[in-house]
Amino acid sequence: MIAVILSLALSQAVATSDVVQQLDEAEAAARIYDLHMAGGPPIRPFATVSALGSWREPNEVLSLFVYRPSETETAVVVRKLDLTTGTDSVASSHRCRGLKEAVTGLELLNLPAIDVPLLGDHETGLLRPTVKDGVSYTLWMPYPGFSDERIAYDLELRFTSASSFERWYQRLMEVADPCWHPAPPA
């Protein structure tokens, strides 16, 4: 009986490590993925977002792009790589009402504060438990300015279920849901 339990635990740990490795590889690829728009230079994402559910739903990486198709217009494209099915799709603000506003909502997030447990300005007197079930989200953004070759900055934040980030993510997916298609907009 103990051997069966250990075997199940080991197979779950191996499956989890495979999922984490797949997510790490997909996140790294999403950060350097160039979007090729007709008649324009390739565009790098200004941010990537990953969502990994404890039961593998969702299991996806988003790349967020903003570009100017003309001097007076700004457009947004969201690329979604579903790691479960391998499906790669995009939604564009040209075809998706509210997508620009949903992406811009990222600026309104309540960012996590640094909290030294049991000390400091944000003290609640509690040690917070780690969320084991639910969804783990990662937001990654490169430094917004030019960096020289010796210094590279980026921002990476992790969020869990019931966070302001999850509400933003769900709103973005709600808006983009009817708009996903397999090819970038022309």
Legacy VTK file of the C-alpha trace (Angstrom):
# vtk DataFile Version 3.0
C-alpha trace
ASCII
DATASET POLYDATA
POINTS 186 float
0.000 0.000 0.000
2.783 2.425 0.928
4.568 1.581 -2.342
1.421 2.466 -4.307
1.068 5.807 -2.484
4.751 6.621 -3.043
4.425 5.626 -6.691
1.387 7.892 -7.139
3.148 10.769 -5.376
6.253 10.307 -7.531
4.245 10.157 -10.765
2.377 13.337 -9.733
5.687 15.072 -8.953
7.110 14.037 -12.347
3.944 15.203 -14.146
4.050 18.501 -12.242
7.725 19.042 -13.079
6.982 18.345 -16.770
4.180 20.932 -16.721
6.398 23.485 -14.970
9.227 22.867 -17.459
6.790 23.220 -20.369
5.464 26.467 -18.870
8.995 27.827 -18.300
9.922 27.078 -21.921
6.689 28.630 -23.232
7.186 31.760 -21.092
10.768 32.179 -22.354
9.656 31.717 -25.979
6.739 34.167 -25.550
9.101 36.887 -24.320
11.095 36.861 -27.562
8.236 36.050 -29.957
7.982 38.709 -32.651
4.592 39.555 -34.102
4.846 40.200 -37.835
2.256 42.661 -39.068
1.743 43.284 -42.774
3.874 46.170 -43.970
5.540 46.842 -40.618
8.576 45.845 -38.618
8.349 42.908 -36.195
6.882 43.811 -32.796
8.058 42.427 -29.456
5.546 41.904 -26.643
5.457 44.569 -23.954
4.387 41.886 -21.461
3.703 38.193 -21.103
1.205 36.574 -18.782
1.071 32.930 -17.808
-1.778 31.158 -16.091
-1.338 27.692 -14.648
-4.204 26.089 -12.798
-3.578 23.510 -10.114
-5.693 21.111 -12.200
-4.116 22.305 -15.495
-6.989 24.637 -16.338
-6.036 27.193 -17.507
-2.621 26.247 -18.843
-1.650 29.076 -21.179
0.767 31.878 -21.932
-0.320 35.247 -23.350
1.873 37.756 -25.174
0.591 41.350 -25.161
1.484 43.640 -28.068
0.749 47.295 -28.773
1.613 48.977 -32.070
0.651 51.918 -34.266
-0.818 50.913 -37.638
-0.992 54.640 -38.461
0.032 57.912 -36.839
-3.404 58.374 -35.311
-4.276 54.794 -34.317
-3.020 52.422 -31.625
-3.825 48.717 -31.827
-3.530 45.809 -29.397
-2.919 42.154 -30.179
-3.055 39.365 -27.616
-1.447 36.063 -28.568
-2.523 32.980 -26.604
-0.598 29.723 -26.546
-2.694 26.964 -24.983
-0.143 24.544 -23.538
-2.671 21.727 -23.216
-3.746 21.645 -26.864
-0.776 23.412 -28.474
-3.222 25.881 -30.046
-1.724 29.258 -30.943
-4.289 32.019 -31.495
-4.573 35.797 -31.495
-7.173 38.447 -30.780
-6.848 41.960 -32.205
-8.421 45.238 -31.174
-9.264 45.722 -34.874
-11.822 42.928 -34.577
-12.460 42.812 -30.852
-14.392 45.598 -29.159
-13.062 46.415 -25.693
-9.726 44.593 -26.049
-7.665 47.785 -25.831
-9.463 48.837 -22.665
-9.118 45.365 -21.126
-5.356 45.344 -21.747
-5.021 48.928 -20.459
-6.724 47.770 -17.241
-3.366 46.215 -16.361
-2.311 49.697 -15.196
-5.034 49.666 -12.518
-3.838 46.553 -10.681
-3.231 46.615 -6.962
0.385 45.557 -6.955
1.631 43.358 -4.164
3.552 45.067 -1.391
6.754 43.679 0.036
6.005 42.328 3.483
8.584 41.048 5.916
6.518 38.641 8.064
5.898 39.838 11.617
7.875 43.084 11.000
7.624 46.259 8.952
5.027 48.718 7.684
2.588 46.213 6.199
2.359 44.080 9.315
-0.868 42.195 9.804
0.370 40.010 12.625
-0.272 36.945 10.500
1.859 34.553 8.542
-0.046 34.095 5.303
-0.560 30.548 4.028
0.593 29.527 0.581
-2.239 28.913 -1.872
-1.846 25.374 -3.203
-5.063 25.046 -5.176
-6.293 27.584 -7.656
-4.440 29.376 -10.412
-0.920 30.745 -10.359
-0.366 33.792 -12.584
2.920 35.335 -13.675
3.254 38.795 -15.236
6.564 39.587 -16.925
7.533 42.928 -18.439
10.883 44.070 -19.806
12.384 47.366 -18.727
10.466 50.023 -20.722
13.565 51.949 -21.813
16.591 51.022 -23.820
19.129 49.042 -21.851
22.763 48.655 -22.718
24.206 45.200 -23.251
25.602 45.000 -19.718
22.397 45.734 -17.823
19.023 44.171 -18.459
16.029 44.863 -16.256
12.692 43.186 -16.100
9.744 42.927 -13.763
8.208 39.606 -12.819
5.255 39.369 -10.458
3.396 36.279 -9.345
-0.239 36.302 -8.303
-2.707 33.696 -7.107
-6.433 33.120 -7.222
-8.668 35.835 -5.758
-6.151 38.597 -6.583
-6.770 41.793 -8.517
-4.625 40.243 -11.254
-6.978 37.287 -11.565
-9.922 39.667 -11.978
-7.992 41.549 -14.710
-7.059 38.272 -16.418
-10.639 36.979 -16.354
-11.918 40.267 -17.816
-9.312 40.138 -20.585
-10.245 36.554 -21.440
-13.959 37.424 -21.364
-13.447 40.241 -23.867
-11.086 38.218 -26.098
-13.081 34.962 -26.021
-15.252 35.589 -29.114
-12.290 37.069 -31.015
-9.644 34.329 -31.050
-8.503 33.251 -34.484
-5.481 31.279 -35.698
-3.624 33.940 -37.696
-2.416 37.470 -36.890
-4.632 40.230 -38.269
-3.691 41.498 -41.733
LINES 1 187
186 0 1 2 3 4 5 6 7 8 9 10 11 12 13 14 15 16 17 18 19 20 21 22 23 24 25 26 27 28 29 30 31 32 33 34 35 36 37 38 39 40 41 42 43 44 45 46 47 48 49 50 51 52 53 54 55 56 57 58 59 60 61 62 63 64 65 66 67 68 69 70 71 72 73 74 75 76 77 78 79 80 81 82 83 84 85 86 87 88 89 90 91 92 93 94 95 96 97 98 99 100 101 102 103 104 105 106 107 108 109 110 111 112 113 114 115 116 117 118 119 120 121 122 123 124 125 126 127 128 129 130 131 132 133 134 135 136 137 138 139 140 141 142 143 144 145 146 147 148 149 150 151 152 153 154 155 156 157 158 159 160 161 162 163 164 165 166 167 168 169 170 171 172 173 174 175 176 177 178 179 180 181 182 183 184 185
